[in-house]
Amino acid sequence: MRAAWVLLAALAALSAYYVYLPLPGTVSDPWKLMLLDATFRAVQQTCHLIHYLRLSHHLIVLNYLICTFDKLKSVSSEDINITDAVFDGVEVRVFEPPAKGDERLKRSVVYIHGGGWALASARTSLYNNLCRIMAESLNAVVVSVEYRLVPEVCFPEQFHDALRATKHFLQPDVLAEYSVDPSRIAISGDSAGGNLAAAVCQQLSKDEHLTIRPKLQALIYPVLQAFDFNTPSYQQNMNMPVLPRYVMINYWIDYFNGNYDFAHSLLINNHTALDVGQALSFRGRLNWTSLLPSSFKKNYKPVIQTTGKAEIIQEIPALLDVRAVPLLAENETLQLQPKTYILTCENDVLRDDGVMYAKRLENAGVEVTLDHFDDCFHGCMIFTIWPTDFSAGIQTRNSYIKWLDENL
């Protein structure tokens, strides 16, 4: 009996050791976040073991587990008509609120979900719930894009899917079918979806044949660059739950169908060293020492290698392709962007991506709202359903919807 208690105590200690992470004192719901992160890590390790045994790709297994767990949840949608459609070969889910009185046309949001270009779905309850609440709160038609995922396809196919679906929706006859006001359309997305939303907006702004353009773009903790993995937020939050730095680097490698052997070189910025000629022309567009306020720079120093590995860019040229890294776009493109909302979280490696993009857009003459949350973490906005319900999720979601309501 005594041995059983000793074993139980040992297991409890090991579990606590596995779960516990030192977190900043400002993070909301810290123990719940630790449990969520421990669950993520355990599932990811299982998926990587399956990958190592060559039974299946780890991202396929991970997405299967996410969707299987998600089926346990049920979210009401009594007041919103939810239908699945295909826009120019791309699956979408459309959320339509009922008509009110003599109202003729509604505003609309094209939403692109996150998940490292590899996980989640417009059909999962997390995004289904978000888009339903957006449709209800804004009395708007919400189009959620079901782009294809890694490893089924890699860049630039996710970008092409998001662009094709959005351009199809922007056709006058399609907007008329859904009773949408063509002058009140927003493009939005979170994380990797924010990346795709920004890239789509940039592409649409350069399309001379487009007759209808988005009024707004709203980017939620977007991932916007793979040039510098040592910005202050990458250094500060390298081990933060949900999205530590090495995981984000792996997402980039998977997105580009690259070689994991490059991961360490990317981490120390060898791919954009001073002797890598392909990167030189972009360096001025991502100088965080001038783009970030001192409150974000703190005491962090730039990591710039004198000599690096030019072969990384040669093998993965997409690392400098603005369709994948919208933060590197030229000023002439940024000047064409619509009024913009960018939400960032202090405890997020991607914080500075969003802050720098906001500053570059502002410098280009675009009206920008930077909505920063000191106590929030990456991905929090979709975590509003039990058991992964966080006060940070409600807080950020309400602020995001409020801005859309006031500006769309």
NORKANOR-V76602 format. One record per run of one state. SS is the DSSP state (H for helix, E for strand, - for the rest). FROM is the first residue (numbers start at 1). TO is the last residue. If there is no record, write none. Layout:
# NORKANOR-V76602
SS_FROM_TO / SS_FROM_TO
This chain:
# NORKANOR-V76602
-_1_1 / H_2_19 / -_20_29 / H_30_52 / -_53_57 / H_58_70 / -_71_79 / E_80_87 / -_88_89 / E_90_97 / -_98_105 / E_106_112 / -_113_124 / H_125_138 / -_139_139 / E_140_146 / -_147_156 / H_157_169 / -_170_171 / H_172_177 / -_178_179 / E_180_190 / -_191_191 / H_192_205 / -_206_215 / E_216_220 / -_221_231 / H_232_236 / -_237_244 / H_245_255 / -_256_259 / H_260_267 / -_268_269 / H_270_272 / -_273_276 / H_277_280 / -_281_282 / H_283_286 / -_287_287 / H_288_291 / -_292_293 / H_294_297 / -_298_309 / H_310_315 / -_316_316 / H_317_320 / -_321_325 / H_326_328 / -_329_330 / H_331_334 / -_335_338 / E_339_347 / -_348_350 / H_351_363 / -_364_367 / E_368_377 / -_378_379 / H_380_382 / -_383_383 / E_384_385 / -_386_387 / E_388_389 / -_390_390 / H_391_407 / -_408_408
